[in-house]
Amino acid sequence: MADNKKQKTETPEEKVRKSAAENVTPKEEVKLGEQKEGQKPETSVKKEEESTYLWKNTELERKLEVSPNEISIIEIVDAMVNDAFQLRTSDIHIDPEETELKVRFRIDGVLQDFVPIPKELHSEIITRIKVLSGLRTDEHQAAQDGRFKANIHDYGQIDLRVSIAPTYYGENCVMRLLAAEGEIMTLEILGYSEEHLEIINRAIKKPYGMILATGPTGSGKTTTLYAILKKLNRREVSIITLEDPVEYSIEGINQIQVNPRTGMTFAQGLRFILRQDPDIIMVGEIRDNEAANIAVNAAMTGHLLLSTLHTNDATVTIPRLLDMGVEPFLIASTVNIAMGQRLVRTLCTQCRVPKKLTNTEIENVRGLMNQKFLAILEKNEGFYGPKGCEICGGSGYRGRIGIHEILEIDDDIRELVMKRMNAKEIRNYAIKKGMTTMFEDGIEKAAQGLTTIEEIFRVFHE
């Protein structure tokens, strides 16, 4: 009983870290469950030999260990969100299976198994989340989206974006944890180099034009645009955003939620925004030909416009806009910069270990880098590898950082655009002019001990 009192004084994060370090074996876990003081009920979490989740002694696990008639659905949902926040989770996945409710947390961009929940609690948990999000509790065959605020121990409120959809074994749920306004990162924290910061600062000082962030889903494009908006947000300028959904609330900026049911699409919203006398416009995403042409025309008429595109790298932005029906002369005269990016996991500073690249690794990397970066390989210093400890949950990684490339549209690039040159030709020319590619930026960060060669290859080839 004394141990139980001691546990109550520890914070949720301390308990998670302490337990992760204990590395209890499956057999020892079963013995603990068989002690008289804590006989596990039928609806409790599964035994360790049947589960692969990394974190032990979490708040959610403790809430599930009570007897069936004492289980509180409200406390279970609250515990799940609190555990997710303590472990720096970006998304909570609740997926129903035949015999259990599988819970996974996306930590540093990688999904990890968390505490499984008994199947009989499935409908009540989903209903609780629907109530919090203001969704229909009697609708089980259609997808629904919403959001709600949750109170976090010793922190305050956070926003969660909710998506619920019907699946074979019942409704699933994905919750995105959103940072507060004060936690919107700066470009420096996001990992932009001095060279890239200079290019971005030149672009945002121009009174008009387009600044485009490109990359796949989950690569941090919107976070980058918010960081730029944070730099641009001054009382003497009017900033309006059109988003789907509004992820972060920023004081001093008018943010509009896209709503196709009321006709507020990206294209219609852009037309509306132009009548609001804005200086700076952010459009969450350019999705179709109509939105692309309106965005370009807005940039042509004296507005600084920020938006995102789904492309593999910065140079593919040009052909993508051409495919959307935007005329070459409009692209050449409006696009200021196109920023390509990915997110890579950063090494845990508490347990990383020095590493020398092997000859095979050096040869594999050599052919993908420009001449000016080969000295990094030849020196072969500053590289580290993952080890794993209680702080990082045994993964060897903690946190993420961006790797970037920026295509700055100069007169020579404009001439190539006017000639409708393909992405490869534009890329080759930009590299000759000194553009640092995403891969090179990643290797440079690996040589600084921030990430690993393996992680750089993972984000390009997974």
Protein Blocks (a to p, Z undefined) as FASTA:
>chain_A
ZZmmmmmmpcfklmmmmmmmnopafklmmmmmmpmklcccfklccdfklpcbfbghifkl
mmmmpcfklpcfklmmmmmmmmmmmnopabdcddddfkbccddddeehiacddddddfkl
mmmmmmmmmmmnopafkbckbccddddddddehibpcdddddddddfkoccddddddddf
klpccfklnopafklmmmmmmmmmpmbdcdddeddehilmmmmmmmmmmmmmcfkbccdd
dddddfbdcehiacddddfknopafklmmmmmmmnopabdcdfbafbfklmmmmmmmmmn
opacddddddfblklmmmmmmmnopafklmmmmmmbdcdddddddddfklpccddddfkl
mmmmmmmpcfklmmmmmnogoiacdfbdaknnonopacjddddddddddfklmmmmmnop
afklmmmmmmmnopacfklmmmmmmmnopacfklmmmmmmZZ
